[in-house]
C-alpha cells in the first residue's frame, strides 16, 4: 500500500522571503528549549543567511518588475531575483533550459532592472 500526499497549494518564494519565514521558525524553536533544531533546518537557515542579498520587500518588487517583461515568467523571475546576475553570460545561464534564446537587447533590459536593486 502506497500513501500519496496531495499537493494543496504551490507558491514561488525568493530566498529573501524564505529567510524571513525561517527566522520565525528559528525563533519559535529557540523559545522552546525541549525542541531541537533538526540538521536540515539548520542547513536551510545557514543557506538563506548566506545567499539572501535583498530584503523580502525588495526581492518581491524585483520579481514583479521582471514578470512584467515579455520573456520572463514567474519561476524565472524568482531565479533571477535569487541570483542577481550581473552579466549577459550569467543571465544566459538562467535561460539555458528555455526553448528560446533572448536577444542582446532583451538581456540588457533584464540586467537594467536587476541593476536597480543591486
C-alpha distances in whole Angstrom, upper triangle without the diagonal:
4,7,10,13,16,19,22,25,26,30,32,34,37,37,39,37,35,37,38,35,34,38,37,34,36,38,36,35,38,39,37,38,35,32,32,32,29,30,28,30,33,33,32,35,37,36,37,40,41,41,41,45,45,45,42,45,46,43,42,46,45,42,44,47,45,43,46,47,46,44,42,39,37,35,38,40,37,38,41,42,40,42,45,46,50,51,50,48,46,45,45,42,40,41,40,37,38,39,43,45,48,51,53,54,51,50,53,52,49,51,53,51,49,52,53,50,51
4,6,10,13,16,19,22,23,26,28,30,33,33,36,34,31,34,35,32,31,35,34,31,33,36,33,32,36,37,35,36,33,30,30,29,26,27,25,27,30,30,29,32,34,33,34,37,38,37,38,41,42,42,39,41,43,39,38,42,42,38,40,43,41,39,42,43,43,40,38,35,33,31,34,36,34,34,38,38,36,38,41,43,46,47,46,45,42,42,41,38,36,37,36,33,35,36,39,42,44,48,50,51,47,46,49,49,45,47,49,47,45,49,49,47,47
4,7,10,13,16,19,20,23,26,28,30,31,33,31,28,31,32,28,28,32,31,28,30,33,30,29,33,34,32,33,30,28,28,27,24,25,23,25,28,28,27,30,32,31,31,35,36,35,35,39,39,39,36,38,40,37,36,39,39,36,37,41,39,37,40,41,41,39,37,33,31,29,32,34,32,32,36,36,34,36,39,41,45,46,45,44,41,40,40,38,35,36,36,33,34,35,39,41,43,47,49,49,46,45,48,47,43,45,48,45,43,47,47,44,45
4,6,10,12,15,17,20,22,25,28,28,31,29,26,29,30,27,26,30,29,26,29,32,29,29,33,34,32,33,31,28,28,27,24,25,23,24,27,27,25,28,31,29,30,33,34,33,33,37,37,36,33,35,37,34,33,36,36,33,34,37,36,33,37,38,37,35,33,30,28,26,29,31,28,29,33,33,31,33,37,38,42,43,42,41,38,37,37,35,32,33,33,29,31,32,35,38,40,43,45,46,42,42,45,43,40,42,44,42,40,44,44,41,42
4,6,9,12,14,17,19,21,25,25,28,25,23,26,27,23,23,27,26,23,26,28,26,26,30,31,29,31,29,26,26,25,22,24,21,21,25,25,23,25,28,27,27,30,32,30,30,34,34,33,30,32,34,31,29,33,33,30,31,34,33,31,34,35,35,33,31,27,25,23,27,28,26,27,30,30,29,31,34,36,40,41,40,39,36,35,36,33,31,31,32,28,29,31,34,37,38,42,44,44,40,40,42,41,38,40,42,39,37,41,41,38,39
4,6,9,11,15,18,20,24,25,27,24,22,26,26,23,24,27,26,24,27,29,27,27,31,32,31,33,31,28,28,27,25,26,23,23,27,26,24,26,29,28,27,31,32,31,30,33,33,32,29,30,32,29,28,31,31,28,29,32,31,28,31,33,33,31,29,25,23,21,25,26,24,26,29,29,28,31,33,35,39,40,39,39,36,34,35,33,30,30,31,28,28,30,33,35,36,40,42,42,39,38,41,39,36,38,40,37,36,40,40,37,39
4,6,8,11,14,17,20,21,24,21,19,23,23,20,21,25,24,22,25,27,26,26,30,31,30,32,31,27,28,26,24,25,21,21,25,25,22,24,27,25,24,28,29,28,27,30,29,29,25,27,29,26,24,27,27,24,25,28,27,25,28,29,29,28,25,22,19,18,22,23,21,22,26,25,24,27,30,32,35,37,36,35,33,31,32,30,27,27,28,25,25,27,30,32,33,37,39,39,35,35,37,36,32,34,37,33,32,36,36,33,35
4,7,10,14,16,20,22,23,20,19,23,22,19,21,24,23,21,25,27,25,26,29,30,29,32,31,27,28,26,25,26,23,22,26,26,23,25,28,26,25,28,30,28,27,30,29,28,24,25,28,25,23,26,27,23,24,28,27,24,27,29,29,28,26,22,19,19,22,23,21,23,26,25,25,28,30,33,36,38,37,37,34,32,33,31,28,29,30,27,27,29,31,34,34,38,40,39,36,35,38,36,33,35,36,33,32,36,35,33,35
4,7,10,13,17,19,20,17,16,20,20,17,19,22,21,20,23,25,24,25,28,29,29,32,31,28,28,26,25,26,22,21,25,24,21,23,26,24,22,26,28,25,24,27,25,24,21,22,24,21,19,22,23,20,20,24,23,21,23,26,26,25,22,19,16,15,19,19,17,20,23,22,22,25,27,29,33,34,34,34,31,29,30,29,25,26,27,25,25,27,29,31,31,35,36,36,32,32,34,32,29,31,33,29,29,32,32,29,31
4,7,10,13,16,17,15,14,18,18,16,17,21,20,20,23,25,24,25,28,29,29,32,31,28,28,25,24,25,21,20,23,22,19,21,24,21,20,23,25,22,21,24,23,22,18,20,21,19,16,20,20,17,17,21,20,18,21,23,23,22,19,15,12,12,15,16,14,16,19,18,18,21,23,26,29,31,30,30,27,25,26,25,21,22,24,21,21,24,26,28,28,31,33,33,29,28,31,29,26,28,29,26,25,29,29,26,28
4,6,10,13,14,11,11,15,15,13,16,19,18,18,21,23,23,24,27,28,29,31,31,28,28,25,24,24,21,19,22,22,18,19,22,20,17,21,22,20,18,20,19,18,15,16,18,15,13,16,16,13,14,18,17,15,18,20,21,20,17,14,10,10,13,13,11,14,16,15,15,19,20,23,26,28,28,28,25,23,25,23,20,21,23,21,21,24,25,26,26,29,31,30,27,26,28,26,23,25,26,23,22,26,25,23,24
4,7,10,12,10,10,14,14,13,15,18,18,19,21,23,24,25,27,29,29,32,32,28,28,25,24,24,20,19,21,20,16,18,20,17,15,18,20,17,15,17,16,16,13,14,15,12,11,14,14,10,12,15,14,13,16,18,19,18,14,11,8,7,10,10,7,10,13,12,12,15,17,19,22,24,24,24,21,19,21,20,16,17,20,18,18,21,22,24,23,26,27,27,24,23,25,23,19,21,23,20,19,22,22,20,21
4,7,8,6,6,10,11,10,12,15,16,16,18,20,21,22,24,26,27,29,30,26,26,22,22,22,19,17,19,18,14,15,17,15,12,15,16,14,12,14,13,13,9,12,13,9,8,12,12,10,12,15,14,14,17,19,21,20,16,14,10,9,11,10,7,10,12,10,9,13,15,18,21,23,24,24,21,19,22,20,17,19,21,20,20,24,24,25,24,27,28,27,24,23,24,23,19,20,22,19,17,20,20,17,19
4,5,5,6,9,10,11,12,14,16,17,18,20,22,23,24,26,28,30,31,27,26,23,22,22,19,17,18,17,13,14,15,13,10,13,14,11,8,10,10,10,8,10,10,7,7,11,10,8,12,14,13,13,17,18,20,19,15,14,11,10,11,9,6,8,9,7,6,10,11,15,18,20,21,22,18,17,19,18,15,17,20,19,20,24,24,24,23,26,26,26,22,21,22,21,17,18,19,16,14,17,17,14,15
4,5,5,6,9,10,10,12,14,15,16,18,20,21,22,24,26,27,28,25,24,20,20,19,16,14,15,14,10,10,12,9,6,9,10,7,5,8,9,10,8,12,12,9,10,13,13,12,15,17,16,17,20,21,23,22,18,17,14,13,13,12,9,9,11,8,6,9,11,15,18,20,22,22,18,18,20,18,16,19,21,21,22,26,26,26,25,28,27,27,25,22,24,23,19,19,21,18,15,18,18,15,15
4,5,5,7,9,10,11,13,15,15,17,19,20,21,23,25,27,28,25,24,21,21,21,18,16,16,15,12,11,13,11,7,9,10,8,5,7,6,6,5,9,9,7,9,12,12,12,14,16,16,17,20,22,24,23,20,19,16,15,16,14,10,12,13,9,8,11,12,16,18,22,23,24,20,19,23,21,18,21,24,24,25,28,28,28,27,29,29,28,26,24,24,23,20,19,21,18,15,17,17,13,14
4,5,5,7,9,10,11,13,14,16,17,19,20,22,24,26,27,24,23,20,21,21,18,16,17,16,13,12,14,13,9,11,14,12,9,11,9,8,5,8,10,8,8,12,12,12,14,16,17,17,20,22,24,24,20,18,15,14,16,14,11,13,14,11,10,14,15,19,21,24,26,26,23,22,24,23,20,23,25,25,25,29,29,29,28,31,30,30,27,25,26,25,21,22,23,19,17,20,19,15,17
4,5,5,6,8,10,11,12,14,15,16,18,20,21,24,24,21,20,17,17,17,14,12,13,13,9,9,12,10,7,10,12,11,9,12,12,11,8,12,13,11,12,15,15,14,17,19,19,19,23,24,26,25,21,20,16,15,17,16,12,13,15,13,11,14,16,20,23,25,27,27,23,22,25,23,20,23,25,24,25,29,30,30,29,32,32,32,29,27,28,27,23,24,25,22,20,22,22,18,19
4,5,5,6,9,10,10,12,14,15,16,18,20,22,23,20,19,16,16,16,14,12,12,12,9,7,9,9,5,7,10,9,7,10,10,9,8,12,13,12,13,16,17,16,19,21,21,22,25,26,29,28,24,23,19,18,19,18,14,15,17,14,12,15,16,20,22,26,27,27,24,23,26,24,22,25,27,27,28,31,32,32,31,34,33,33,30,28,29,28,24,24,25,23,20,22,22,18,18
4,6,5,7,9,10,11,13,15,15,17,19,21,23,20,20,17,18,19,17,14,14,15,12,10,13,13,9,10,13,13,10,12,11,9,7,11,13,12,13,16,17,17,19,21,22,22,25,27,30,29,25,24,20,19,21,19,16,18,19,16,14,17,19,22,25,28,30,30,26,26,29,27,24,27,30,29,30,34,34,34,33,35,35,35,32,30,30,29,26,26,27,24,21,23,22,18,19
4,5,5,7,9,10,11,13,14,16,17,20,21,18,18,15,16,17,15,12,13,14,11,10,13,13,10,12,15,15,12,15,14,12,10,13,16,14,14,18,19,18,20,23,23,23,26,28,30,30,26,24,20,19,21,20,16,18,20,17,16,19,21,24,27,30,32,32,28,27,30,28,25,28,30,29,30,33,34,35,34,37,37,36,33,32,32,31,28,28,29,26,24,26,25,22,22
4,5,5,6,8,10,10,12,14,15,17,19,15,15,11,13,14,12,8,10,11,8,6,10,11,9,10,13,14,12,15,15,14,12,16,18,16,17,20,21,20,23,25,25,25,28,30,32,31,27,26,22,21,23,22,18,19,21,18,16,19,21,25,27,30,32,32,28,28,30,28,26,28,30,29,31,34,35,36,35,38,38,38,35,33,34,33,29,29,30,28,25,27,27,23,23
4,5,5,6,9,10,10,12,14,16,18,16,15,12,14,15,14,11,11,13,11,8,11,12,10,10,13,14,12,15,15,13,12,15,18,17,18,21,22,22,24,26,26,27,30,32,34,33,30,28,25,23,25,24,20,21,23,20,18,21,22,26,28,31,33,33,29,29,32,30,28,31,33,32,34,37,38,38,37,40,39,39,36,34,35,34,30,30,31,28,26,27,26,23,23
4,5,5,6,9,10,11,13,15,17,15,15,13,15,17,16,12,13,15,13,11,14,15,13,13,17,18,16,18,18,15,14,16,19,18,19,22,23,23,24,27,28,28,31,33,35,35,31,29,25,25,27,25,22,23,25,22,20,23,25,29,31,34,36,36,32,32,35,33,30,33,35,34,35,39,40,40,39,42,41,41,38,36,37,36,32,32,33,30,28,30,29,25,26
4,5,5,6,9,10,11,13,14,11,12,10,12,14,13,9,11,13,11,10,13,15,13,14,17,18,17,20,20,18,16,19,22,20,21,24,25,24,26,29,29,29,32,34,37,36,32,30,26,25,27,26,22,24,26,23,21,24,26,29,32,35,37,37,33,33,35,33,30,33,35,34,35,39,40,40,40,43,42,42,39,37,38,37,34,34,35,32,30,32,31,27,28
4,5,5,6,9,10,12,13,11,10,8,11,12,12,9,9,12,11,8,11,14,12,12,16,17,16,19,20,18,17,20,22,21,22,26,26,26,28,31,31,31,34,36,38,37,33,32,28,27,29,27,24,25,27,24,22,24,26,29,32,35,37,37,33,33,36,33,31,34,35,35,36,40,41,41,41,43,43,43,40,38,39,38,35,34,36,33,30,32,31,28,27
4,5,5,6,9,11,13,11,12,11,14,16,16,12,12,15,14,12,14,17,15,15,18,20,18,21,21,19,18,21,23,23,23,26,28,27,29,32,32,33,36,38,40,39,35,34,30,29,31,30,26,27,29,26,24,27,28,32,34,37,39,39,35,36,38,36,34,37,38,38,39,43,44,44,43,46,45,45,42,40,41,40,36,36,37,34,32,33,32,28,29
4,5,5,7,10,11,9,11,10,13,16,16,13,13,17,16,13,17,19,18,17,21,22,21,24,24,21,20,23,25,25,25,28,29,29,31,33,34,34,37,39,41,40,37,35,31,30,32,31,27,29,31,28,26,29,31,34,37,40,42,41,37,38,40,38,35,38,40,39,40,44,45,45,45,47,47,47,44,42,43,42,38,38,39,36,34,36,35,31,32
4,5,5,7,8,6,7,7,10,13,14,11,11,15,14,12,15,18,17,17,20,22,21,24,25,23,22,25,27,26,27,30,31,30,33,35,35,36,39,40,43,42,38,36,32,31,33,32,28,29,31,29,26,29,31,34,37,40,42,41,37,38,40,38,35,38,40,39,40,44,45,46,45,48,48,48,45,43,44,43,39,39,41,38,35,37,36,33,33
4,5,6,9,8,8,8,12,14,16,13,12,16,16,13,15,19,18,17,20,23,22,24,25,23,23,25,28,27,28,31,32,32,34,36,37,37,40,42,44,43,39,38,34,33,35,34,30,31,33,30,27,30,32,35,37,41,43,42,38,39,41,39,37,40,41,41,42,46,47,47,47,49,49,49,46,44,45,44,40,40,41,38,36,37,36,33,32
4,6,9,9,11,11,15,18,19,16,16,19,19,17,19,22,21,20,24,26,24,27,27,25,24,27,29,29,29,32,34,33,35,38,38,39,41,44,46,45,41,40,36,35,37,35,32,33,35,32,30,33,34,38,40,43,45,45,41,42,44,42,40,43,44,43,45,48,49,50,49,52,51,51,48,46,47,46,43,42,43,40,38,39,38,35,35
4,6,6,8,10,14,17,18,15,16,19,19,18,20,23,22,22,25,27,26,29,29,27,26,29,32,31,31,35,36,35,37,40,40,40,43,45,48,47,43,41,37,36,38,37,33,34,37,34,32,34,36,40,42,45,47,46,43,43,45,43,41,44,45,44,45,49,50,51,50,53,53,53,50,48,49,48,45,44,45,43,40,42,41,37,37
4,6,7,10,13,16,18,16,16,19,20,18,20,23,23,23,26,28,28,30,31,29,29,32,34,33,34,37,38,38,40,42,43,43,46,48,50,49,45,43,39,38,40,39,35,36,38,36,33,36,38,41,43,46,48,47,44,44,47,44,42,45,46,45,47,51,52,52,52,55,55,55,52,50,51,50,46,46,47,45,42,43,43,39,39
4,6,10,12,16,18,16,16,20,21,19,22,24,25,24,27,30,29,32,33,31,30,33,36,35,35,39,40,39,41,44,44,44,47,49,51,49,45,43,40,38,40,40,36,37,39,37,34,37,39,42,45,48,49,48,45,45,47,44,42,45,46,45,47,50,52,53,53,56,56,56,53,51,52,51,48,47,49,46,43,45,45,41,41
4,7,9,12,14,12,13,17,17,16,19,21,21,22,24,26,26,29,30,29,27,31,33,32,32,35,36,35,37,40,40,40,43,45,47,46,42,40,36,34,37,36,32,33,36,33,31,33,36,39,41,44,46,45,41,42,44,41,39,42,42,41,43,47,48,49,49,52,52,52,49,47,49,48,44,44,46,43,40,42,42,38,38
4,6,9,12,10,10,14,15,14,16,19,19,19,22,24,24,28,29,28,27,30,32,31,31,35,35,34,37,40,39,39,43,44,46,44,41,39,35,33,35,35,31,31,34,32,29,31,34,37,39,42,44,42,39,40,42,39,37,40,40,39,42,45,47,47,47,50,50,51,48,45,47,46,43,42,44,42,39,40,40,37,36
4,7,8,6,6,10,11,10,12,15,16,16,18,20,21,24,25,25,24,27,29,27,28,32,32,31,34,36,36,36,39,41,43,41,37,35,32,30,32,31,28,28,30,28,25,27,30,33,36,38,40,39,35,36,38,35,33,36,37,36,38,42,43,44,44,47,46,47,44,42,43,43,39,39,40,38,35,37,37,33,33
4,6,5,6,9,10,11,12,14,16,17,19,20,21,25,26,26,25,28,30,28,29,32,32,31,34,36,35,35,39,40,42,40,36,34,31,28,30,31,27,27,30,28,25,27,30,32,35,37,39,37,34,35,36,33,32,35,35,34,36,39,41,42,42,45,45,46,43,41,42,42,38,38,40,38,35,37,37,34,33
4,5,5,6,9,10,11,12,14,15,17,18,20,23,25,25,25,28,29,27,28,32,31,30,33,36,34,35,38,39,41,39,35,33,30,28,29,30,26,25,28,27,23,25,28,30,33,35,37,35,31,33,34,31,30,33,33,32,34,38,40,40,40,43,43,44,42,39,41,41,37,36,39,37,34,35,36,33,32
4,5,5,6,9,10,10,12,14,15,16,18,21,23,23,22,26,27,24,26,29,29,27,30,33,31,31,35,36,37,35,32,30,27,24,26,26,23,22,25,24,20,22,25,28,31,33,34,32,29,30,31,28,26,29,29,28,31,34,36,37,37,40,40,41,38,36,38,38,34,34,36,34,31,33,34,30,30
4,5,5,6,9,10,11,12,14,15,16,20,21,21,20,23,25,22,23,27,27,26,28,31,30,30,34,35,37,35,31,29,26,24,25,25,22,22,24,23,19,22,25,27,30,33,34,33,29,30,32,29,27,30,30,29,32,35,37,37,37,40,40,41,38,36,37,37,33,33,35,33,30,32,32,28,28
4,5,5,6,9,10,11,12,14,15,19,21,21,20,24,25,23,25,28,28,27,30,32,31,32,35,36,38,36,32,31,28,25,27,27,23,23,25,23,20,22,24,27,30,32,34,33,29,30,32,29,27,31,31,31,33,37,38,38,38,41,41,41,39,36,37,37,34,33,35,33,30,31,32,28,27
4,5,5,6,9,10,11,12,14,17,20,20,20,24,24,22,24,27,26,25,29,31,29,30,34,34,36,34,30,29,26,23,24,25,21,20,22,21,18,19,22,24,27,29,31,29,26,27,29,26,24,28,28,28,30,34,35,35,35,38,38,39,36,33,35,35,31,31,33,31,28,29,30,27,26
4,5,5,6,9,10,11,12,15,17,18,17,20,21,19,20,24,23,22,25,27,26,27,30,31,33,31,27,26,23,20,21,21,18,17,20,18,15,17,20,22,25,28,29,28,24,25,27,24,22,25,26,25,28,31,33,33,33,36,36,36,34,31,33,32,29,28,30,28,25,27,28,24,23
4,5,5,6,9,10,10,14,16,16,15,19,20,18,20,23,23,22,25,27,26,27,31,32,34,32,28,27,24,22,23,22,19,19,21,18,15,17,20,23,25,28,30,29,25,26,28,26,24,27,28,28,30,34,35,35,34,37,37,37,34,32,33,33,29,28,30,28,25,27,27,23,22
4,6,5,6,9,10,13,16,17,17,21,21,19,21,24,23,23,27,28,27,28,32,32,35,33,29,28,25,23,24,23,20,19,21,19,15,17,19,22,24,27,29,28,24,25,28,25,24,27,28,28,30,34,35,34,34,37,36,37,34,31,32,33,29,28,30,28,25,26,27,23,22
4,5,5,6,8,12,14,15,16,19,19,17,19,22,21,20,24,25,24,25,29,29,31,29,26,25,22,20,20,20,16,15,17,16,12,13,16,18,21,24,25,24,20,22,24,21,20,23,24,24,26,30,31,31,30,33,32,33,31,28,29,29,26,25,27,25,22,23,24,21,20
4,5,5,5,9,11,12,12,16,16,13,16,19,18,18,21,22,22,23,26,27,29,27,24,23,20,18,19,18,14,14,15,13,10,12,14,17,20,23,25,24,20,21,24,21,19,23,24,24,26,30,30,30,29,32,31,32,29,27,28,27,24,23,25,23,20,21,22,18,17
4,6,6,9,11,12,13,16,16,15,17,20,19,20,23,24,24,25,28,29,32,30,26,26,23,21,22,20,17,17,18,15,12,14,16,19,21,24,26,26,22,23,26,23,22,25,27,27,29,33,33,33,32,34,33,33,31,28,29,29,25,24,26,24,20,22,22,18,17
4,6,8,11,13,15,18,17,15,19,21,19,20,23,24,23,25,28,29,31,29,26,26,23,21,21,20,17,16,17,15,12,12,14,16,18,21,24,23,19,21,23,21,20,24,25,26,28,31,32,31,30,32,31,32,30,27,27,28,24,23,24,23,19,20,21,18,16
4,6,9,12,13,16,15,13,16,18,16,17,20,21,20,22,25,25,27,25,22,22,20,18,17,16,14,12,13,11,8,8,10,13,15,18,21,20,16,17,20,18,16,20,21,22,24,28,28,27,26,28,27,28,26,23,24,24,21,19,21,20,16,17,19,15,13
4,6,8,9,12,11,9,12,15,14,14,17,18,18,20,23,23,26,25,21,21,18,17,17,15,12,12,12,10,7,9,10,14,16,19,21,21,17,18,21,19,17,21,23,23,25,29,29,28,26,29,28,28,25,23,23,23,20,18,20,18,15,16,17,13,12
4,7,9,12,10,9,12,14,12,14,17,17,17,20,22,22,25,24,21,21,19,18,17,15,13,13,12,9,8,9,9,12,14,17,20,20,17,17,21,19,18,21,23,25,26,29,29,27,26,27,26,26,24,21,21,21,18,16,17,16,12,13,13,10,9
4,6,8,6,6,9,10,10,12,14,15,15,17,20,21,24,23,20,20,18,18,17,14,12,13,12,9,9,11,10,13,15,18,21,22,18,18,22,21,19,22,24,25,26,29,29,28,26,27,26,25,23,21,21,20,17,16,16,14,11,12,12,8,8
4,5,5,6,9,10,11,12,14,15,16,18,20,22,25,25,21,21,19,19,19,16,14,15,15,11,11,14,13,17,18,22,24,25,22,21,25,24,22,24,27,28,28,32,31,30,28,30,29,28,26,24,24,22,20,19,19,16,14,15,14,10,11
4,6,5,6,9,10,11,12,14,15,16,19,21,24,24,20,19,16,16,17,14,12,14,14,10,11,14,14,18,20,23,25,26,22,21,25,24,21,23,26,26,27,30,30,29,28,30,29,28,26,24,24,23,20,20,20,17,15,17,15,12,14
4,5,5,6,9,10,11,12,14,15,17,19,23,23,20,19,16,17,18,15,13,16,15,12,13,16,15,19,21,24,25,27,24,22,26,25,22,24,28,28,28,31,30,30,28,30,29,27,25,24,24,22,19,19,19,15,14,16,14,11,14
4,5,5,6,9,10,10,12,14,16,17,21,21,18,18,16,17,17,13,12,14,13,9,11,14,12,16,17,20,22,24,21,19,23,23,20,22,26,26,26,29,28,27,25,27,26,24,22,21,20,18,16,16,15,12,11,12,10,7,10
4,5,5,6,9,10,10,12,14,16,19,19,15,15,13,13,13,10,8,11,10,6,8,11,10,14,16,19,20,22,18,17,20,20,17,19,22,23,23,26,25,25,23,25,24,23,21,19,19,18,14,15,15,12,10,12,11,8,10
4,5,5,6,9,10,10,13,15,18,18,15,14,11,12,13,10,9,12,11,8,10,14,13,16,19,21,22,24,21,19,22,22,18,20,23,23,23,26,25,25,23,25,25,24,21,20,21,18,15,16,17,13,12,15,13,11,14
4,5,5,6,9,10,11,13,17,17,14,15,12,14,14,11,11,14,12,9,12,15,13,16,18,21,22,24,21,19,22,22,19,21,24,25,23,26,25,25,23,24,24,22,19,19,19,16,14,15,14,11,11,13,11,9,13
4,5,5,6,8,10,11,15,15,12,13,11,13,12,8,9,11,9,6,10,12,10,13,14,17,18,20,17,15,18,19,16,17,21,22,21,24,22,22,19,21,20,19,16,15,15,13,10,11,11,8,7,10,9,7,10
4,5,5,6,9,10,13,13,10,9,7,9,9,5,6,9,8,6,9,12,11,13,16,18,18,20,17,15,17,18,14,15,19,19,18,21,20,20,18,20,21,19,16,16,16,14,11,13,13,10,10,13,12,11,13
4,5,5,6,9,12,13,10,10,8,11,11,8,9,13,11,10,13,16,14,17,19,21,21,23,20,17,20,21,17,18,21,21,20,22,22,22,19,21,22,20,17,17,18,15,12,15,14,11,12,15,13,13,16
4,5,5,7,11,12,10,11,10,13,12,9,11,13,11,10,14,15,14,15,17,18,18,21,19,16,19,20,17,17,21,22,20,22,21,20,18,19,19,17,14,14,14,11,9,12,11,7,9,12,11,11,14
4,5,5,9,9,6,8,8,11,9,6,9,11,8,9,12,13,12,13,15,16,16,18,16,13,15,16,13,14,17,18,16,19,17,17,14,16,16,15,11,12,12,10,7,10,10,7,8,12,12,12,14
4,5,8,8,5,6,6,9,8,6,9,11,11,11,14,15,15,16,18,19,18,20,18,15,17,18,15,14,18,18,16,18,17,17,15,17,18,17,13,14,15,12,10,13,14,11,12,16,15,15,18
4,6,9,8,9,9,13,12,10,13,15,14,14,17,18,17,18,20,20,19,22,21,17,19,20,17,17,20,20,18,20,18,18,16,17,18,16,13,14,15,12,11,14,14,11,13,16,15,16,19
4,6,6,8,10,13,11,10,13,15,13,14,17,18,16,16,18,18,16,19,18,14,16,18,15,14,18,18,16,17,15,15,12,13,14,12,9,11,12,9,8,12,12,10,12,15,15,16,19
4,6,8,11,14,12,11,15,16,15,16,19,20,19,18,20,19,17,20,19,15,16,18,16,14,17,17,14,15,12,13,11,12,14,12,9,12,13,11,10,14,15,13,15,18,19,20,22
4,7,10,12,9,10,13,14,13,15,18,18,17,16,18,17,15,17,16,13,13,15,12,10,13,13,10,11,9,10,8,11,13,12,8,10,13,11,10,13,15,14,15,18,19,20,21
4,7,8,6,6,10,10,9,12,14,15,14,14,17,17,15,16,15,12,12,14,11,9,13,13,10,13,11,12,10,13,15,14,10,11,13,11,9,12,14,12,13,16,17,17,19
4,6,5,6,9,10,11,12,14,15,16,16,19,20,18,19,17,14,15,15,12,11,14,13,11,13,13,14,13,16,18,18,14,14,17,15,12,15,17,15,15,19,19,19,21
4,5,5,6,9,10,10,12,14,15,16,20,21,20,21,18,15,17,17,13,13,16,15,13,16,16,17,17,20,21,20,17,17,19,17,14,16,18,15,15,19,19,18,20
4,5,5,6,9,10,11,12,14,15,19,20,19,19,17,14,15,14,11,11,14,12,12,15,16,17,17,20,21,21,18,17,19,18,15,17,19,17,16,19,20,18,20
4,5,5,6,9,10,11,12,12,16,16,15,15,13,10,11,11,7,8,11,10,10,13,13,14,13,16,18,18,14,13,16,15,11,13,16,14,13,17,18,17,18
4,5,5,6,9,10,10,11,15,16,15,16,14,11,13,13,10,10,14,14,13,16,16,16,14,17,18,17,14,13,15,13,10,12,14,11,10,14,15,14,15
4,5,5,6,9,10,12,15,17,17,18,15,13,15,14,10,12,15,15,15,18,18,18,18,20,21,21,17,16,18,16,13,14,16,13,12,15,16,14,15
4,5,5,6,8,10,13,15,15,15,11,10,12,11,7,10,12,12,13,17,17,17,16,19,19,20,17,15,17,16,12,13,16,14,12,15,17,15,15
4,5,5,5,7,10,12,12,13,10,8,11,10,7,10,13,14,14,17,17,16,14,17,17,17,14,12,13,13,9,10,12,10,8,11,13,12,12
4,6,5,8,11,14,15,16,13,11,14,14,11,13,16,17,17,21,20,19,18,20,19,19,16,14,15,14,11,11,13,10,8,11,12,9,10
4,6,9,12,15,16,16,12,12,15,13,11,14,16,17,18,22,21,21,20,22,22,22,19,17,18,18,14,13,16,14,11,13,14,12,11
4,6,9,11,13,13,9,9,12,11,9,12,14,16,17,21,20,19,18,20,19,20,18,15,16,16,13,12,15,13,10,12,14,12,11
4,6,9,11,12,9,9,12,12,10,13,16,18,18,22,21,19,17,19,17,18,16,13,13,14,10,9,11,10,6,8,11,9,7
4,6,8,8,5,6,9,9,9,12,14,16,17,20,19,17,15,16,15,15,14,11,11,12,9,7,10,11,7,9,12,11,10
4,7,9,7,8,11,12,12,14,16,19,20,22,21,18,16,16,14,15,14,11,10,12,10,7,9,11,8,8,11,11,9
4,5,5,6,9,10,11,13,14,18,18,21,19,15,14,14,11,13,13,9,9,12,10,7,10,12,10,10,14,15,13
4,6,5,6,9,10,11,12,15,15,17,15,12,10,10,8,10,10,6,7,11,9,8,11,13,12,12,16,17,15
4,5,5,6,9,10,10,14,15,17,15,12,11,12,11,14,13,9,11,14,12,11,14,16,14,15,19,19,17
4,6,5,7,9,10,13,14,17,16,14,13,14,13,15,14,10,12,14,12,10,14,15,12,13,17,16,15
4,5,5,7,9,12,12,15,13,11,10,12,11,12,11,7,10,11,9,8,12,12,10,12,16,15,15
4,5,5,6,9,10,12,11,8,8,10,10,13,11,8,11,13,11,11,15,15,14,16,19,19,18
4,5,5,8,10,13,12,11,11,14,14,16,14,11,14,16,13,13,17,17,15,17,21,20,19
4,6,7,9,12,12,11,11,14,15,16,14,11,14,15,12,12,16,15,13,16,19,18,17
4,6,5,9,8,7,8,12,13,15,12,10,14,14,12,13,17,16,15,18,20,20,20
4,6,8,9,8,10,13,15,17,15,13,16,18,15,16,20,20,18,21,24,23,23
4,7,9,10,12,16,18,20,17,15,19,20,17,19,22,21,20,23,26,25,25
4,5,7,10,13,16,17,14,14,18,18,16,18,21,20,20,23,25,25,25
4,7,10,13,16,18,15,16,19,19,18,20,23,23,23,26,28,28,28
4,7,10,13,15,12,13,16,16,15,18,20,20,21,23,26,26,27
4,7,10,12,10,10,13,14,13,15,18,19,19,21,24,24,25
4,7,8,6,6,10,11,10,12,15,15,16,18,21,22,22
4,5,5,6,9,10,11,12,14,16,17,18,21,22,23
4,5,5,6,9,10,10,12,14,15,16,19,21,20
4,5,5,6,9,10,10,13,14,15,17,19,20
4,5,5,6,9,10,11,13,14,16,18,19
4,5,5,6,9,10,11,12,15,16,16
4,5,5,6,9,10,10,13,15,15
4,5,5,7,9,10,11,14,15
4,5,5,6,9,10,12,13
4,5,5,6,9,10,10
4,5,5,7,9,10
4,5,6,7,9
4,5,6,7
4,5,5
4,6
4
